[in-house]
Amino acid sequence: MIQVAQILFILSVLVILHEFGHYIAAKMFKVRVEKFYLFMDAGFSLIKKKIGETEWGIGWLPLGGYVKLSGMIDESMDTEQMNQEPQPWEFRSKPAWQRLIIMLGGIIVNVILAWLIFTIMYATVGQKFIATEKIQENGLAFGEVGQKAGFKNGDKILSVDGKFQPSFNRMTLDVLLGDNVEVERNGEKVDVILTDEMKGEIISKEGKGFITARKDISETYIDSVGANSAFKRFDELVGIGDKKFKYFDEFTDELKENKGKTIDVIVRRDGKELVVSTKVDNDGKIGFNKTIFVSSNYEFKNAKIDEIEENSAAEKAGIEFGDIITGVNNLPINNIKDFKQFVSNNKNEKINIGVIRDGVANSITATVSKKGKLGIDFDDKTAEKKYTKINDLSFGQAVPAAVKESWALLVYNVKQFKLILRPKTEAYKHVQSPIGIARRLPDTWNWEFIWNFTALFSIGLAFMNLLPIPGLDGGHALFTIVEMITGRKLSDKAAGYVQTAGMIILLTLMALTFGKDIYQLVVDKLL
């Protein structure tokens, strides 16, 4: 419900302000506004009230919104008034340059909104980003598809198409949008060229997460194992044969060097090192993510509960999202592994869990399930805090920085759109509706995240409306610009056909994206 509330809030802010851009421009040029709606009122509206010449309302279908201008064929598809004589207060009676400004009003407000949000955020909480230099200080780790594409664990990315990107999130996006990636490998510079097919495989199988920071092997542990496994839950991986490793990716790389062989794996169990013999399969694996699941071991001080299973012991005990665990049975617990191990050793037992909720310490009694679980998971902020760089900016510094960020986001939207139009990447399959976007939002309300996401979404909305597609602002603007150049105006009949075609295209695309996301939601629930 929190995710739904967040996406509705964000959409409401964006739609209201976008449509207000059209509204204020129309009023500036004395165009009558007949309707101003948040969401679409197909058939009926939830709320409506006539104030002056304008009907203000909220529709039932959360697919954007609209302002209905007198003398214009728009989303309402009202063509009746177009058969009458033009009136001075109608949109069609105004000069082309005024109509162009009205059409671009929403887009302009979206860009200004993003700029204002970024300015305020930078001036208050600072300009925050995951620093590329910090996260790849010891090199990077790559997924299987990334390695297949030509990257190797330990590589450092020096540039993409000749430019270094200081923001890690942007850098991973640059790799997928660029052509030539220069990396440092064992002290030498190497070029990695990604084909469209390879980009498509990365996007479909691993996404932006195909590049990560190298994980220290001492900060990992085996969280669960299948039956008849030589490993045990809570074993810590150390090495293979006579080799001990610093990074987890070194361990997996060594497995690939021993395909089809039986190897001796060094593990740490209950504080002691011992050897476990196991067979490596022909893919260079020993069951990771199939029968053996490895998790990160992190400190609790940076971890909040972000997942609670329905009807679980935790839910019944009253544990809530955002709780921070401090100890069990009055004993301090420092990390996730120790906590899970304690819980596992107390099956069917009642335990007292110390938590901090909204800054206040509490004690909660919970009964561990017969499987030795509580049914909770955590959101770990250790890595985020470790790699985050914060530029503290004054208001004067924040203003140009916000302009630069807004422009950069607009450029990224253009680049991503180009990627979508390249069929071999199959990026078009991953376009998301508000349902898909909502599922990516956090389960807890975080104003800093929400406003940053609103700014990002606002630029995306501005770009989408700039596209010269009939039915969008960009389509209307394009015909108006052509009129200004040629001196010839599109007839009302032709405009009606164009608007109808545009709406059919847009509704079809929306049906496809919504259908895909609803299908995925149902599948995920069933599985």
Stockholm file with secondary structure:
# STOCKHOLM 1.0

chainA/1-527         MIQVAQILFILSVLVILHEFGHYIAAKMFKVRVEKFYLFMDAGFSLIKKKIGETEWGIGWLPLGGYVKLSGMIDESMDTEQMNQEPQPWEFRSKPAWQRLIIMLGGIIVNVILAWLIFTIMYATVGQKFIATEKIQENGLAFGEVGQKAGFKNGDKILSVDGKFQPSFNRMTLDVLLGDNVEVERNGEKVDVILTDEMKGEIISKEGKGFITARKDISETYIDSVGANSAFKRFDELVGIGDKKFKYFDEFTDELKENKGKTIDVIVRRDGKELVVSTKVDNDGKIGFNKTIFVSSNYEFKNAKIDEIEENSAAEKAGIEFGDIITGVNNLPINNIKDFKQFVSNNKNEKINIGVIRDGVANSITATVSKKGKLGIDFDDKTAEKKYTKINDLSFGQAVPAAVKESWALLVYNVKQFKLILRPKTEAYKHVQSPIGIARRLPDTWNWEFIWNFTALFSIGLAFMNLLPIPGLDGGHALFTIVEMITGRKLSDKAAGYVQTAGMIILLTLMALTFGKDIYQLVVDKLL
#=GR chainA/1-527 SS CHHHHHHHHHHHHHHHHHHHHHHHHHHHTTCCEEEEEEEEEEEEEEEEEEETTEEEEEEEEEEEEEEEETTCCCTTCCCGGGGSCCCTTSGGGSCHHHHHHHHHHHHHHHHHHHHHHHHHHHHHTCEEEEBHHHHTTTCEEECHHHHHHTCCTTCEEEEETTBCCSBHHHHHHHHHHCSEEEEEETTEEEEEECCHHHHHHHHHHTGGGGEEECCBGGGEEEEEECTTCSSCTTCEEEEETTEECSBHHHHHHHHHTTTTCEEEEEEEETTEEEEEEEECCTTSCSSBTTTEEEEECCBGGGEEEEEECTTCHHHHHTCCTTCEEEEETTEECCBHHHHHHHHHTTTTCEEEEEEEETTEEEEEEEECCTTSCCCEEEEECHHHHHHEEEECCCHHHHHHHHHHHHHHHHHHHHHHHHHHTCGGGCGGGGCCCHHHHHTTSCSSCCHHHHHHHHHHHHHHHHHHHHSCCTTSHHHHHHHHHHHHHHSCCCCHHHHHHHHHHHHHHHHHHHHHHHHHHHHHHHHHHHC
#=GC SS_cons         CHHHHHHHHHHHHHHHHHHHHHHHHHHHTTCCEEEEEEEEEEEEEEEEEEETTEEEEEEEEEEEEEEEETTCCCTTCCCGGGGSCCCTTSGGGSCHHHHHHHHHHHHHHHHHHHHHHHHHHHHHTCEEEEBHHHHTTTCEEECHHHHHHTCCTTCEEEEETTBCCSBHHHHHHHHHHCSEEEEEETTEEEEEECCHHHHHHHHHHTGGGGEEECCBGGGEEEEEECTTCSSCTTCEEEEETTEECSBHHHHHHHHHTTTTCEEEEEEEETTEEEEEEEECCTTSCSSBTTTEEEEECCBGGGEEEEEECTTCHHHHHTCCTTCEEEEETTEECCBHHHHHHHHHTTTTCEEEEEEEETTEEEEEEEECCTTSCCCEEEEECHHHHHHEEEECCCHHHHHHHHHHHHHHHHHHHHHHHHHHTCGGGCGGGGCCCHHHHHTTSCSSCCHHHHHHHHHHHHHHHHHHHHSCCTTSHHHHHHHHHHHHHHSCCCCHHHHHHHHHHHHHHHHHHHHHHHHHHHHHHHHHHHC
//
